[in-house]
Amino acid sequence: IGPADGALVRGARESAETHGLPFELLDAAEIRRRFPVFHAPAGSIGVLEPRAGVLDPEAAIEVSLALAAEAGAELRFEAPVTGWSGEAGGGLRLDTSSGPVHADRVIVTAGPWAPELLAGAGAPLEGERQVMYWFQPAAPEPFSAARLPVFIWEWGAGRYFYGLPDQGAGVKVARHHDGETVTAATPRRAVQPEEIGEMRQLLRRFIPDADGPPTDAVTCLYTNTPDHHFLLGAHPRDPRVIVGSACSGHGFKFAPVLGEVLADLALTGRSAFDLTPFRPGRFG
């Protein structure tokens, strides 16, 4: 939802048209008619994708790890990597908290630790603190998964908030970007009352029926590139190191295809996809 000339509506419509996805365009009156909880201002446009849905991240991760183990992967969870160096003979030595690991190639998908581990990769990476909120609506039925779509709303030029239907803990809402710059070692985990109040102001303006008692609020970390696109490709200083990080807040939903791309790069040095927009050295 957003203005017709905003980046969100234009981008969503262009993506759907490019990839042959079914969608509907809704004006403000039709948005309000179909989804009365949305107080869409005059001039708003909705791009409704009927095939969209919600991912359960913990279940998705568990299944992915199980499939990896079935395919022969050795999973280690207690040995974070702190750096790497080249070895005689062309291999790599990975320094971990439980001792060195030797490898021919390594894929770095380090999330908020990427700015430190990928220094020299040609991208000025920054961590960003984000807060996610859950509110208990006064009438839960209109906010159920059967009635409420996943949404993202451009409420100011380049300013967004998004939400998911009530899965049992309340309606989840959060801003997309707009957070303070942090590092993985220094995030401010505690959510302050004034932050909850700011989110409630957005709800009162656009989704007032969701402005019920807050049930939870937690922080997460984005890792951003300057253009908010991925980093995918060989490290500019060492082609044995494959970079797959800095997803700028929209990487998880692409996990299967990112895994395919990174595996192909590690095993064959190339991908079936055009990775030019995501090359690590594009920032100079």
Backbone as CSV, one residue per row, in Angstrom:
resi,resn,N_x,N_y,N_z,CA_x,CA_y,CA_z,C_x,C_y,C_z
1,ILE,0.855,-1.177,0.000,0.000,0.000,0.000,0.894,1.231,0.000
2,GLY,0.524,2.231,-0.797,1.297,3.459,-0.812,0.846,4.355,-1.944
3,PRO,1.515,5.483,-2.118,1.164,6.363,-3.231,1.490,5.706,-4.570
4,ALA,0.734,6.057,-5.589,0.904,5.430,-6.899,2.304,5.628,-7.449
5,ASP,2.912,6.780,-7.153,4.246,7.060,-7.680,5.351,6.708,-6.693
6,GLY,5.007,6.033,-5.583,6.011,5.659,-4.603,6.828,4.459,-5.060
7,ALA,7.996,4.294,-4.452,8.891,3.195,-4.831,8.259,1.837,-4.558
8,LEU,7.472,1.725,-3.490,6.914,0.433,-3.103,5.901,-0.074,-4.123
9,VAL,4.892,0.733,-4.434,3.852,0.307,-5.368,4.439,0.097,-6.760
10,ARG,5.260,1.026,-7.209,5.865,0.870,-8.541,6.718,-0.392,-8.605
11,GLY,7.533,-0.626,-7.563,8.406,-1.791,-7.569,7.645,-3.098,-7.499
12,ALA,6.616,-3.155,-6.639,5.833,-4.390,-6.519,5.114,-4.701,-7.822
13,ARG,4.540,-3.671,-8.430,3.817,-3.897,-9.694,4.786,-4.336,-10.797
14,GLU,5.932,-3.686,-10.894,6.900,-4.048,-11.919,7.400,-5.479,-11.728
15,SER,7.658,-5.857,-10.478,8.123,-7.213,-10.198,7.065,-8.239,-10.604
16,ALA,5.808,-7.987,-10.240,4.739,-8.924,-10.579,4.580,-9.053,-12.092
17,GLU,4.649,-7.936,-12.799,4.506,-7.980,-14.261,5.684,-8.685,-14.909
18,THR,6.895,-8.417,-14.400,8.092,-9.031,-14.980,8.069,-10.544,-14.842
19,HIS,7.604,-11.033,-13.684,7.687,-12.465,-13.397,6.367,-13.194,-13.563
20,GLY,5.364,-12.517,-14.142,4.105,-13.180,-14.438,3.327,-13.608,-13.217
21,LEU,3.391,-12.819,-12.133,2.649,-13.137,-10.912,1.265,-12.506,-10.970
22,PRO,0.228,-13.247,-10.597,-1.108,-12.641,-10.575,-1.203,-11.577,-9.488
23,PHE,-1.855,-10.470,-9.803,-2.037,-9.406,-8.811,-3.236,-8.563,-9.199
24,GLU,-3.718,-7.813,-8.228,-4.791,-6.845,-8.453,-4.315,-5.476,-7.990
25,LEU,-4.779,-4.447,-8.669,-4.571,-3.070,-8.225,-5.850,-2.576,-7.560
26,LEU,-5.730,-2.078,-6.338,-6.881,-1.599,-5.576,-6.713,-0.113,-5.280
27,ASP,-7.758,0.674,-5.493,-7.694,2.070,-5.066,-8.024,2.140,-3.573
28,ALA,-7.945,3.329,-3.010,-8.108,3.477,-1.560,-9.471,2.977,-1.093
29,ALA,-10.515,3.289,-1.851,-11.855,2.865,-1.450,-11.972,1.347,-1.445
30,GLU,-11.368,0.681,-2.438,-11.445,-0.772,-2.511,-10.599,-1.418,-1.420
31,ILE,-9.464,-0.804,-1.082,-8.665,-1.312,0.041,-9.506,-1.297,1.313
32,ARG,-10.171,-0.170,1.563,-10.978,-0.049,2.784,-12.179,-0.998,2.761
33,ARG,-12.749,-1.232,1.573,-13.914,-2.116,1.486,-13.520,-3.566,1.780
34,ARG,-12.416,-4.005,1.186,-12.016,-5.403,1.360,-11.382,-5.659,2.726
35,PHE,-10.644,-4.667,3.198,-9.927,-4.822,4.467,-10.247,-3.611,5.344
36,PRO,-11.391,-3.627,5.998,-11.844,-2.434,6.734,-10.884,-1.972,7.816
37,VAL,-9.993,-2.834,8.288,-9.051,-2.395,9.318,-7.996,-1.456,8.753
38,PHE,-7.815,-1.444,7.424,-6.833,-0.554,6.798,-7.479,0.797,6.506
39,HIS,-7.006,1.856,7.120,-7.489,3.204,6.850,-6.580,3.840,5.798
40,ALA,-6.768,3.428,4.566,-5.920,3.890,3.468,-6.311,5.313,3.081
41,PRO,-5.358,6.246,3.103,-5.698,7.621,2.726,-6.087,7.716,1.256
42,ALA,-6.833,8.757,0.914,-7.191,9.006,-0.482,-5.914,9.081,-1.316
43,GLY,-5.960,8.488,-2.488,-4.791,8.461,-3.358,-3.912,7.240,-3.178
44,SER,-4.183,6.437,-2.143,-3.394,5.227,-1.935,-3.729,4.182,-3.002
45,ILE,-2.736,3.362,-3.303,-2.907,2.238,-4.216,-2.447,0.976,-3.492
46,GLY,-3.197,-0.097,-3.672,-2.791,-1.385,-3.133,-2.434,-2.329,-4.262
47,VAL,-1.339,-3.066,-4.102,-0.980,-4.143,-5.019,-1.201,-5.434,-4.247
48,LEU,-2.242,-6.172,-4.599,-2.638,-7.365,-3.857,-2.164,-8.600,-4.614
49,GLU,-1.304,-9.386,-3.976,-0.808,-10.628,-4.575,-1.467,-11.808,-3.857
50,PRO,-2.423,-12.495,-4.491,-3.184,-13.534,-3.786,-2.359,-14.759,-3.399
51,ARG,-1.213,-14.976,-4.035,-0.420,-16.169,-3.728,0.586,-15.935,-2.612
52,ALA,0.669,-14.723,-2.086,1.652,-14.436,-1.031,1.224,-15.094,0.278
53,GLY,2.135,-15.169,1.246,1.815,-15.792,2.519,2.870,-15.516,3.562
54,VAL,2.853,-16.320,4.606,3.721,-16.142,5.764,4.661,-17.335,5.877
55,LEU,5.930,-17.065,6.144,6.904,-18.110,6.433,7.064,-18.267,7.937
56,ASP,7.178,-19.508,8.401,7.519,-19.781,9.793,9.036,-19.958,9.843
57,PRO,9.785,-18.946,10.313,11.242,-19.004,10.177,11.895,-20.142,10.947
58,GLU,11.447,-20.391,12.177,12.095,-21.452,12.954,11.871,-22.816,12.305
59,ALA,10.652,-23.074,11.851,10.382,-24.355,11.186,11.180,-24.470,9.893
60,ALA,11.273,-23.364,9.134,12.023,-23.397,7.877,13.502,-23.696,8.127
61,ILE,14.069,-23.089,9.166,15.474,-23.328,9.484,15.689,-24.772,9.919
62,GLU,14.790,-25.287,10.763,14.929,-26.665,11.225,14.886,-27.648,10.056
63,VAL,13.962,-27.449,9.133,13.866,-28.344,7.976,15.112,-28.219,7.103
64,SER,15.583,-26.995,6.888,16.775,-26.798,6.064,17.989,-27.504,6.673
65,LEU,18.161,-27.377,7.989,19.287,-28.042,8.647,19.149,-29.562,8.559
66,ALA,17.944,-30.075,8.736,17.736,-31.520,8.646,18.043,-32.036,7.245
67,LEU,17.603,-31.314,6.225,17.893,-31.734,4.852,19.388,-31.666,4.563
68,ALA,20.057,-30.631,5.090,21.505,-30.533,4.897,22.226,-31.712,5.535
69,ALA,21.822,-32.075,6.748,22.450,-33.209,7.424,22.201,-34.507,6.661
70,GLU,20.982,-34.687,6.150,20.681,-35.887,5.365,21.549,-35.961,4.114
71,ALA,21.899,-34.790,3.560,22.726,-34.745,2.354,24.220,-34.879,2.659
72,GLY,24.585,-35.002,3.953,25.973,-35.225,4.304,26.683,-34.068,4.958
73,ALA,25.979,-32.979,5.219,26.626,-31.833,5.864,26.926,-32.156,7.326
74,GLU,28.056,-31.666,7.802,28.401,-31.755,9.225,28.069,-30.415,9.862
75,LEU,27.155,-30.412,10.803,26.658,-29.176,11.399,27.376,-28.926,12.718
76,ARG,27.958,-27.739,12.854,28.618,-27.343,14.098,28.021,-26.014,14.539
77,PHE,27.648,-25.925,15.801,26.966,-24.736,16.283,27.747,-23.973,17.352
78,GLU,28.842,-24.531,17.816,29.516,-23.937,18.966,30.905,-23.396,18.625
79,ALA,31.164,-23.190,17.338,32.514,-22.770,16.958,32.460,-21.575,16.015
80,PRO,32.116,-20.389,16.519,32.051,-19.227,15.632,33.396,-18.897,14.998
81,VAL,33.346,-18.528,13.728,34.564,-18.177,12.985,34.934,-16.735,13.290
82,THR,36.200,-16.514,13.585,36.686,-15.166,13.891,37.558,-14.593,12.781
83,GLY,37.930,-15.405,11.791,38.748,-14.915,10.690,39.271,-16.068,9.855
84,TRP,39.989,-15.735,8.803,40.580,-16.777,7.967,41.890,-16.273,7.384
85,SER,42.698,-17.214,6.873,43.969,-16.876,6.244,44.304,-17.959,5.234
86,GLY,45.117,-17.600,4.249,45.541,-18.565,3.252,46.648,-19.460,3.791
87,GLU,46.726,-20.666,3.223,47.741,-21.626,3.633,48.574,-22.033,2.427
88,ALA,49.754,-22.525,2.700,50.584,-23.081,1.646,49.846,-24.236,0.992
89,GLY,49.840,-24.277,-0.334,49.111,-25.313,-1.031,47.757,-24.871,-1.521
90,GLY,47.370,-23.651,-1.174,46.157,-23.088,-1.743,44.915,-23.212,-0.915
91,GLY,44.985,-23.817,0.265,43.803,-23.951,1.102,43.577,-22.743,1.983
92,LEU,42.569,-22.842,2.821,42.214,-21.799,3.764,42.213,-22.363,5.173
93,ARG,42.641,-21.525,6.098,42.547,-21.857,7.514,41.514,-20.934,8.132
94,LEU,40.493,-21.544,8.733,39.469,-20.776,9.426,39.773,-20.801,10.914
95,ASP,39.833,-19.636,11.516,40.064,-19.543,12.955,38.721,-19.531,13.664
96,THR,38.509,-20.512,14.548,37.266,-20.594,15.299,37.582,-20.652,16.786
97,SER,36.562,-20.482,17.592,36.747,-20.485,19.034,37.141,-21.861,19.565
98,SER,36.953,-22.917,18.778,37.333,-24.255,19.229,38.503,-24.819,18.440
99,GLY,39.240,-23.945,17.753,40.420,-24.390,17.019,40.279,-24.168,15.529
100,PRO,41.371,-24.383,14.779,41.352,-24.114,13.343,40.596,-25.186,12.563
101,VAL,40.001,-24.756,11.447,39.355,-25.647,10.487,39.969,-25.362,9.131
102,HIS,40.253,-26.413,8.371,40.893,-26.253,7.066,39.882,-26.540,5.959
103,ALA,39.919,-25.734,4.906,38.939,-25.863,3.829,39.543,-25.386,2.526
104,ASP,38.966,-25.866,1.421,39.366,-25.369,0.101,38.646,-24.068,-0.229
105,ARG,37.386,-23.982,0.183,36.595,-22.763,-0.020,35.706,-22.555,1.194
106,VAL,35.303,-21.319,1.391,34.407,-21.001,2.505,33.358,-20.013,2.017
107,ILE,32.120,-20.208,2.464,31.028,-19.282,2.173,30.743,-18.500,3.451
108,VAL,30.805,-17.194,3.373,30.579,-16.339,4.537,29.159,-15.776,4.472
109,THR,28.303,-16.220,5.385,26.938,-15.699,5.521,26.794,-15.257,6.977
110,ALA,27.428,-14.158,7.308,27.674,-13.814,8.709,26.685,-12.824,9.295
111,GLY,25.698,-12.373,8.537,24.715,-11.454,9.098,25.373,-10.228,9.714
112,PRO,24.996,-9.873,10.950,25.517,-8.641,11.551,27.004,-8.684,11.863
113,TRP,27.623,-9.868,11.783,29.073,-9.962,11.961,29.821,-9.747,10.646
114,ALA,29.086,-9.594,9.541,29.706,-9.427,8.236,30.594,-8.178,8.131
115,PRO,30.198,-7.019,8.690,31.079,-5.850,8.540,32.500,-6.103,9.026
116,GLU,32.656,-6.888,10.086,33.993,-7.193,10.590,34.667,-8.267,9.756
117,LEU,33.954,-9.353,9.478,34.567,-10.470,8.765,34.829,-10.150,7.301
118,LEU,34.042,-9.252,6.718,34.162,-8.964,5.296,34.820,-7.619,5.033
119,ALA,35.557,-7.098,5.990,36.329,-5.869,5.747,37.259,-6.121,4.568
120,GLY,37.235,-5.238,3.595,38.040,-5.426,2.400,37.296,-6.087,1.263
121,ALA,36.009,-6.389,1.455,35.229,-7.030,0.403,34.674,-6.026,-0.607
122,GLY,34.985,-4.755,-0.420,34.542,-3.751,-1.380,33.178,-3.180,-1.103
123,ALA,32.621,-3.433,0.080,31.296,-2.899,0.404,31.315,-2.299,1.800
124,PRO,30.928,-1.035,1.941,30.824,-0.436,3.274,29.546,-0.908,3.966
125,LEU,29.656,-1.923,4.813,28.494,-2.540,5.445,28.199,-1.869,6.783
126,GLU,26.906,-1.803,7.114,26.484,-1.229,8.393,25.393,-2.085,9.015
127,GLY,25.464,-2.241,10.330,24.395,-2.884,11.068,23.324,-1.870,11.428
128,GLU,22.084,-2.319,11.478,20.953,-1.444,11.792,20.028,-2.155,12.775
129,ARG,19.728,-1.484,13.867,18.832,-2.037,14.879,17.384,-1.850,14.453
130,GLN,16.629,-2.948,14.488,15.215,-2.918,14.153,14.413,-3.474,15.327
131,VAL,13.223,-2.953,15.524,12.355,-3.439,16.598,11.081,-4.000,15.983
132,MET,10.683,-5.181,16.447,9.436,-5.810,16.026,8.468,-5.784,17.208
133,TYR,7.210,-5.494,16.920,6.205,-5.321,17.966,5.015,-6.253,17.723
134,TRP,4.384,-6.659,18.822,3.132,-7.412,18.749,2.082,-6.692,19.598
135,PHE,0.894,-6.507,19.016,-0.214,-5.855,19.710,-1.439,-6.762,19.642
136,GLN,-2.195,-6.757,20.737,-3.423,-7.551,20.796,-4.585,-6.687,20.349
137,PRO,-5.164,-6.941,19.174,-6.285,-6.096,18.713,-7.536,-6.337,19.541
138,ALA,-8.394,-5.339,19.565,-9.624,-5.447,20.347,-10.518,-6.567,19.818
139,ALA,-10.587,-6.704,18.498,-11.372,-7.770,17.873,-10.413,-8.615,17.028
140,PRO,-10.017,-9.798,17.487,-8.978,-10.544,16.790,-9.392,-11.090,15.423
141,GLU,-10.682,-11.362,15.208,-11.091,-12.047,13.973,-10.691,-11.299,12.700
142,PRO,-10.869,-9.952,12.617,-10.446,-9.263,11.387,-8.933,-9.323,11.139
143,PHE,-8.170,-9.690,12.165,-6.722,-9.747,12.030,-6.208,-11.180,11.907
144,SER,-7.108,-12.118,11.704,-6.705,-13.516,11.547,-6.065,-13.714,10.182
145,ALA,-5.333,-14.826,10.040,-4.694,-15.125,8.762,-5.718,-15.331,7.653
146,ALA,-6.950,-15.690,8.020,-7.987,-15.876,7.009,-8.515,-14.553,6.467
147,ARG,-8.310,-13.472,7.204,-8.902,-12.184,6.819,-7.866,-11.121,6.459
148,LEU,-6.718,-11.163,7.100,-5.729,-10.085,6.928,-4.539,-10.583,6.113
149,PRO,-4.187,-9.886,5.028,-2.988,-10.277,4.297,-1.728,-9.740,4.974
150,VAL,-0.607,-10.360,4.666,0.676,-9.735,4.975,0.706,-8.387,4.260
151,PHE,1.241,-7.355,4.898,1.230,-6.054,4.238,2.529,-5.305,4.496
152,ILE,2.854,-4.435,3.566,3.902,-3.436,3.768,3.340,-2.124,3.242
153,TRP,3.606,-1.041,3.974,2.923,0.233,3.734,3.978,1.337,3.630
154,GLU,3.978,2.045,2.516,4.838,3.231,2.376,4.033,4.427,2.869
155,TRP,4.402,4.895,4.070,3.599,5.949,4.704,4.254,7.323,4.584
156,GLY,5.471,7.366,4.074,6.179,8.609,3.781,7.179,8.291,2.694
157,ALA,7.785,9.290,2.114,8.729,9.048,1.022,9.877,8.161,1.513
158,GLY,9.921,6.932,1.015,10.976,6.013,1.405,10.866,5.501,2.831
159,ARG,9.702,5.639,3.467,9.506,5.168,4.843,8.410,4.105,4.847
160,TYR,8.698,2.982,5.494,7.815,1.830,5.392,7.579,1.199,6.764
161,PHE,6.390,0.627,6.926,6.194,-0.323,8.013,5.414,-1.503,7.459
162,TYR,5.545,-2.643,8.132,4.923,-3.855,7.610,4.254,-4.600,8.746
163,GLY,3.447,-5.599,8.391,2.758,-6.362,9.418,2.346,-7.732,8.940
164,LEU,2.101,-8.611,9.895,1.630,-9.967,9.652,0.367,-10.199,10.457
165,PRO,-0.519,-11.057,9.965,-1.743,-11.338,10.715,-1.444,-12.011,12.046
166,ASP,-2.445,-12.039,12.883,-2.325,-12.605,14.224,-2.160,-14.121,14.121
167,GLN,-1.014,-14.622,14.592,-0.735,-16.056,14.592,-0.907,-16.650,15.987
168,GLY,-1.496,-15.874,16.879,-1.721,-16.342,18.233,-1.114,-15.460,19.303
169,ALA,-0.136,-14.623,18.914,0.520,-13.736,19.867,0.171,-12.273,19.640
170,GLY,-0.755,-12.013,18.723,-1.095,-10.652,18.382,-0.633,-10.306,16.979
171,VAL,-0.972,-9.113,16.536,-0.562,-8.631,15.219,0.898,-8.174,15.298
172,LYS,1.717,-8.678,14.396,3.121,-8.266,14.357,3.269,-7.084,13.407
173,VAL,3.932,-6.016,13.867,4.209,-4.848,13.030,5.628,-4.367,13.316
174,ALA,6.229,-3.742,12.323,7.585,-3.206,12.477,7.858,-2.233,11.355
175,ARG,8.780,-1.363,11.596,9.268,-0.504,10.524,10.297,-1.263,9.702
176,HIS,10.378,-0.919,8.436,11.403,-1.487,7.561,12.448,-0.400,7.344
177,HIS,13.612,-0.586,7.987,14.667,0.435,8.069,14.230,1.555,9.025
178,ASP,14.907,2.681,8.983,14.684,3.781,9.937,15.340,3.521,11.292
179,GLY,16.124,2.427,11.434,16.718,2.115,12.726,18.074,2.765,12.926
180,GLU,18.572,2.717,14.163,19.867,3.314,14.467,21.002,2.385,14.051
181,THR,22.142,2.960,13.703,23.310,2.188,13.293,23.978,1.564,14.506
182,VAL,24.250,0.246,14.433,24.854,-0.490,15.540,25.838,-1.505,14.969
183,THR,26.578,-2.166,15.861,27.383,-3.318,15.488,26.814,-4.545,16.181
184,ALA,27.256,-5.722,15.754,26.770,-6.959,16.368,27.141,-7.026,17.841
185,ALA,28.225,-6.373,18.218,28.683,-6.421,19.609,27.997,-5.382,20.494
186,THR,27.349,-4.396,19.881,26.808,-3.299,20.694,25.361,-2.969,20.354
187,PRO,24.476,-3.949,20.169,23.079,-3.584,19.912,22.377,-3.191,21.207
188,ARG,21.417,-2.320,21.092,20.602,-1.940,22.248,19.378,-2.841,22.234
189,ARG,19.411,-3.900,23.048,18.374,-4.929,22.989,17.069,-4.482,23.654
190,ALA,17.160,-3.726,24.714,15.948,-3.340,25.430,15.120,-2.372,24.589
191,VAL,13.810,-2.604,24.540,12.892,-1.737,23.812,12.268,-0.758,24.799
192,GLN,12.362,0.519,24.492,11.898,1.558,25.401,10.413,1.862,25.198
193,PRO,9.734,2.337,26.246,8.303,2.673,26.115,8.025,3.688,25.012
194,GLU,8.936,4.646,24.824,8.687,5.645,23.797,8.733,5.036,22.384
195,GLU,9.505,3.966,22.218,9.526,3.295,20.920,8.190,2.608,20.654
196,ILE,7.652,1.966,21.667,6.326,1.360,21.529,5.291,2.440,21.224
197,GLY,5.419,3.596,21.891,4.502,4.702,21.639,4.571,5.201,20.209
198,GLU,5.770,5.263,19.624,5.911,5.713,18.240,5.236,4.737,17.276
199,MET,5.375,3.444,17.577,4.711,2.458,16.712,3.202,2.582,16.830
200,ARG,2.732,2.850,18.030,1.291,2.987,18.226,0.742,4.195,17.467
201,GLN,1.530,5.243,17.340,1.081,6.395,16.568,0.822,6.016,15.109
202,LEU,1.709,5.167,14.542,1.487,4.705,13.171,0.210,3.868,13.086
203,LEU,0.013,2.989,14.071,-1.187,2.163,14.057,-2.445,3.030,14.160
204,ARG,-2.452,4.005,15.054,-3.627,4.863,15.217,-3.953,5.621,13.930
205,ARG,-2.929,5.885,13.155,-3.124,6.629,11.910,-3.649,5.729,10.794
206,PHE,-3.130,4.499,10.696,-3.424,3.660,9.547,-4.217,2.390,9.875
207,ILE,-4.035,1.826,11.080,-4.730,0.581,11.440,-5.181,0.709,12.891
208,PRO,-6.087,1.619,13.183,-6.410,1.922,14.584,-6.949,0.726,15.369
209,ASP,-7.611,-0.222,14.715,-8.143,-1.369,15.445,-7.042,-2.295,15.959
210,ALA,-5.827,-2.134,15.463,-4.703,-2.945,15.950,-4.039,-2.329,17.168
211,ASP,-4.458,-1.134,17.544,-3.812,-0.427,18.652,-4.361,-0.914,19.987
212,GLY,-4.099,-2.198,20.272,-4.475,-2.762,21.551,-3.273,-2.861,22.468
213,PRO,-3.387,-3.608,23.559,-2.266,-3.741,24.490,-1.057,-4.386,23.807
214,PRO,0.142,-3.847,24.015,1.331,-4.502,23.464,1.599,-5.815,24.194
215,THR,1.884,-6.866,23.446,2.149,-8.175,24.043,3.623,-8.549,24.007
216,ASP,4.404,-7.952,23.104,5.836,-8.266,23.048,6.522,-7.247,22.156
217,ALA,7.823,-7.116,22.334,8.654,-6.271,21.478,10.087,-6.779,21.582
218,VAL,10.696,-7.061,20.449,12.063,-7.587,20.442,12.855,-6.884,19.347
219,THR,14.162,-6.925,19.486,15.030,-6.303,18.495,15.657,-7.356,17.592
220,CYS,15.949,-6.953,16.373,16.742,-7.771,15.456,17.712,-6.830,14.754
221,LEU,18.624,-7.398,13.979,19.654,-6.600,13.318,19.613,-6.815,11.814
222,TYR,19.531,-5.729,11.073,19.766,-5.769,9.634,21.265,-5.560,9.401
223,THR,21.747,-6.065,8.284,23.091,-5.735,7.818,22.939,-5.166,6.415
224,ASN,23.277,-3.898,6.237,22.905,-3.169,5.030,24.101,-2.842,4.145
225,THR,23.863,-2.940,2.835,24.749,-2.334,1.857,24.203,-0.950,1.524
226,PRO,25.006,-0.067,0.930,24.504,1.268,0.608,23.286,1.257,-0.319
227,ASP,23.201,0.274,-1.238,22.059,0.233,-2.157,20.987,-0.765,-1.724
228,HIS,21.172,-1.399,-0.553,20.214,-2.356,0.016,20.033,-3.601,-0.848
229,HIS,21.003,-3.894,-1.717,20.997,-5.140,-2.468,22.004,-6.108,-1.854
230,PHE,21.893,-7.388,-2.232,22.733,-8.430,-1.653,24.203,-8.277,-2.073
231,LEU,25.053,-8.971,-1.344,26.425,-9.240,-1.776,26.508,-10.725,-2.097
232,LEU,26.762,-11.052,-3.346,26.862,-12.448,-3.781,28.022,-12.566,-4.765
233,GLY,29.041,-13.326,-4.395,30.165,-13.517,-5.304,31.453,-13.750,-4.550
234,ALA,32.520,-13.895,-5.310,33.831,-14.127,-4.713,34.338,-12.856,-4.044
235,HIS,35.016,-13.022,-2.925,35.651,-11.904,-2.237,36.690,-11.283,-3.175
236,PRO,36.692,-9.958,-3.331,37.627,-9.328,-4.277,39.094,-9.626,-3.986
237,ARG,39.429,-9.923,-2.733,40.832,-10.173,-2.382,41.185,-11.647,-2.309
238,ASP,40.185,-12.520,-2.340,40.458,-13.948,-2.230,39.293,-14.717,-2.826
239,PRO,39.415,-15.221,-4.059,38.291,-15.887,-4.719,37.875,-17.194,-4.060
240,ARG,38.679,-17.697,-3.110,38.276,-18.911,-2.384,37.213,-18.604,-1.330
241,VAL,37.029,-17.343,-1.021,36.023,-16.921,-0.052,34.800,-16.411,-0.817
242,ILE,33.667,-17.096,-0.653,32.428,-16.726,-1.328,31.580,-15.905,-0.354
243,VAL,31.183,-14.736,-0.799,30.428,-13.806,0.044,28.934,-13.987,-0.211
244,GLY,28.191,-14.181,0.853,26.730,-14.255,0.751,26.134,-13.590,1.971
245,SER,26.081,-12.273,1.954,25.683,-11.595,3.181,25.129,-10.222,2.864
246,ALA,24.923,-9.465,3.943,24.401,-8.101,3.834,23.112,-8.075,3.029
247,CYS,22.107,-8.792,3.534,20.842,-8.899,2.796,19.904,-7.733,3.047
248,SER,20.307,-6.790,3.880,19.597,-5.519,4.033,18.139,-5.682,4.448
249,GLY,17.853,-6.743,5.218,16.528,-6.889,5.787,15.538,-7.661,4.951
250,HIS,15.964,-8.188,3.781,15.003,-8.950,2.967,15.627,-10.224,2.409
251,GLY,16.505,-10.860,3.182,17.188,-12.041,2.685,16.505,-13.358,2.985
252,PHE,15.822,-13.458,4.134,15.355,-14.774,4.574,14.413,-15.419,3.565
253,LYS,13.504,-14.638,2.998,12.540,-15.215,2.065,13.218,-15.758,0.811
254,PHE,14.461,-15.329,0.549,15.194,-15.807,-0.621,16.174,-16.937,-0.277
255,ALA,16.097,-17.468,0.939,17.101,-18.424,1.392,17.305,-19.604,0.438
256,PRO,16.255,-20.248,-0.091,16.514,-21.389,-0.974,17.327,-21.033,-2.222
257,VAL,16.958,-19.928,-2.883,17.699,-19.586,-4.102,19.090,-19.055,-3.758
258,LEU,19.247,-18.356,-2.628,20.574,-17.906,-2.221,21.470,-19.108,-1.925
259,GLY,20.898,-20.138,-1.287,21.680,-21.340,-1.041,22.143,-21.992,-2.330
260,GLU,21.246,-22.045,-3.319,21.612,-22.611,-4.621,22.730,-21.804,-5.271
261,VAL,22.594,-20.475,-5.259,23.607,-19.608,-5.865,24.962,-19.795,-5.189
262,LEU,24.977,-19.769,-3.861,26.242,-19.849,-3.130,26.895,-21.219,-3.288
263,ALA,26.086,-22.281,-3.302,26.649,-23.613,-3.518,27.289,-23.705,-4.903
264,ASP,26.598,-23.171,-5.923,27.163,-23.208,-7.273,28.461,-22.410,-7.355
265,LEU,28.492,-21.237,-6.704,29.712,-20.432,-6.734,30.863,-21.158,-6.062
266,ALA,30.592,-21.829,-4.948,31.655,-22.537,-4.232,32.141,-23.750,-5.011
267,LEU,31.218,-24.454,-5.675,31.582,-25.712,-6.337,32.084,-25.515,-7.762
268,THR,31.520,-24.528,-8.479,31.859,-24.370,-9.897,32.409,-22.996,-10.235
269,GLY,32.272,-22.036,-9.330,32.751,-20.685,-9.605,31.802,-19.848,-10.425
270,ARG,30.608,-20.331,-10.716,29.650,-19.565,-11.511,28.230,-19.919,-11.093
271,SER,27.286,-19.116,-11.591,25.881,-19.314,-11.263,25.050,-19.188,-12.527
272,ALA,23.897,-19.851,-12.540,22.985,-19.724,-13.670,22.294,-18.366,-13.679
273,PHE,22.348,-17.637,-12.571,21.711,-16.330,-12.471,22.711,-15.217,-12.778
274,ASP,22.202,-14.111,-13.269,23.039,-12.927,-13.473,23.241,-12.238,-12.129
275,LEU,24.462,-12.319,-11.607,24.752,-11.766,-10.287,25.407,-10.387,-10.368
276,THR,25.399,-9.793,-11.554,26.052,-8.491,-11.709,25.557,-7.446,-10.710
277,PRO,24.236,-7.341,-10.447,23.783,-6.319,-9.492,24.254,-6.563,-8.069
278,PHE,24.765,-7.779,-7.788,25.090,-8.144,-6.414,26.583,-8.377,-6.188
279,ARG,27.425,-8.062,-7.160,28.844,-8.371,-7.036,29.463,-7.603,-5.862
280,PRO,30.319,-8.260,-5.097,30.864,-7.601,-3.892,31.671,-6.343,-4.182
281,GLY,32.330,-6.259,-5.335,33.202,-5.114,-5.588,32.534,-3.943,-6.248
282,ARG,31.202,-3.912,-6.293,30.525,-2.880,-7.092,30.649,-1.481,-6.512
283,PHE,31.027,-1.366,-5.234,31.126,-0.034,-4.636,32.533,0.556,-4.755
284,GLY,33.426,-0.186,-5.403,34.786,0.335,-5.601,35.718,-0.104,-4.505
